[in-house]
Amino acid sequence: MRDSDTRDNISVILKATLQTDGGSRGNPGESGIGYALTLPDADDPISYGGWYIGYATNNQAEYHALIWGLENALLLNVRQIIIELDSELIVRQIKGEYKVRNEGIKPLYELAQLLLSRFYSYEISHVRRALNSVADALVNAAIDNRSSIGNYHVEYVAPELLSAADVVGTSPLIQTESATEGSDETDVERKPKMATGTYYLRIKEHFDAAHALIGYPGECKNLHGHTWDVEVEVKGTKLDEVGIVYDFKDLKDNLLSILKQFDHKYLNEVEPFTEFNATAENLARVIYEQMEELLPDEIDIVEIAVWESPIARLIYRVE
């Protein structure tokens, strides 16, 4: 059933649902994107596509997929768009619940917001991967074949990202004294010289959750719970004007924003643990990946430590 009207002899689709997905095998690694655009009360999409985009991170692929899907929806004159993604991080960033700190993601985020502003209205929500199966299948098919598939109306073109030269002087994270308005050489000369070194910060929070280790040859295969303690250690070398490398409060807020999705939950039913076991190993890695997206580029993660009990700790580092 087509939900449309006609304005100035141009067919207009009043409302449609857009599902998009992006995937990277290796994160970063070979990546693909996919989208499916469906009208209300219809089973088959009116427009869908998958495209191999080469080497990218998972989050970059997710944004490229969203952008490509929105471009196709705009070409088809969709007025109201309902967007469903299985990336909770992207959804929260679009809604403004998470800040976009990664400089490589910011241009994609800004382009997505620009495209969204061209619709009369939009809604965006997170869905489980099982409910986003069409877009997910298109991603995998595109990567497997290293090609494009579908009946898309706009070919995928990688958006031009900001270069370092574009960012200098416009971003508070990448600023040179010569690009700072009102600075002069005498001001620079009066600044005290600081010894070079690295600053390390560590914070600790906890949450309560249950899990079951499918396939485990022991009692842990049964449902059981833990009070999980999680430690995050980060490092940086550059102090701000106050003399802080990164605020403990901001680091704590970052961690709490990640842990709240797991608190008092059965982890086996929470993304992404519907795809693999909710072990301490996988939990630490997931927290690392989500934390990495929340931190500014000049702050690096040293390690994530997950405690299942006061005497059992697992550490995850990226060498």
Steps between C-alpha positions, in 0.01 A plus 500: 500500500649833394467785751551800274357818347599718207645849518588689183480171309770346722409179678548541874528217749351623823659243727749214474718288726874491443715222641877529458800300610876517465757235579875461518677167508786569736398848618672656319494274198311421181164670531159520342181701537134423436158661517136411440221756451147370556155660474238459775309171488740360241715190534757563226721812487451746214872573503789303641872461449831369621843643420858395571684807633846356561695556822314669787400466865164361600371840615615669180314236300187554709504873422570446130202263485272754668615776264449284192154393613397860571622612157286234332198594711537868409525419129172310528339806663437341838362764737488317833765242574505237774856374545597171665863406573657220701784733608395650834805728496403665171139540611604668824742729318233608251259566788763706681523262795867422423755756389692433180864534603672298229630743236468236228130452580400866544476586126281194443280592796465857371410382149239262644349787702491719189316231304256444786417871505362469146213277610178644639553279803695195606513242777801284578514196725719203587384151404651159555704357215239231441252776409749657259571184305447637148757778535736263681477245219573770243812601692635146506417437136679819397812404697496140376476610136695825537238670288165677507158336494136607509265743324639814664418835340814689606841345456717499808764774495731528801450843660811717501632517853669798658875498468729600784550838329123556500472421869787719629361822638140376505510215750584544869676163486741603221618855553829669429612823663545662159135420424375642830352844452678768702814299575845643444859391539552680832207310654650173383842588638361575847342153534699285743660192354356176632685171531378246247334188637186287500211528746300190596145506638307206641139483618282214621124437487275196539172355379291190576406258224439133428633284220534139387802369311356295216712192432708536817590159651408589856251670732543836329292374208201558731349839570695682772580856597790723598568840638737601222771752583641682198819706498603732220851639470580768243804712423587831339784748469330835440359708787219750447506861620399387849783244513281189455572225250142365517236562764433206735131597495484478121675162504258374764199629303633325188526169680160529669334578165635168371428289807139612539403292196613188689390583856245258648466322166538145371807565287426218254198703384685832467674604176764411399500192727217349300774424245766354734540393861495765772836399642721736695728502194227612261358745752838669542547524123152647443555759772836586344348553155214714630729702728735566210219678314424725798854622567673787319777400262778619731393259776591134456367198687769308687283212614155385605484274805191294582460334841253213530582472870746660745758235403432458126612777263537507122694773315452599135764709321557586135873467441 
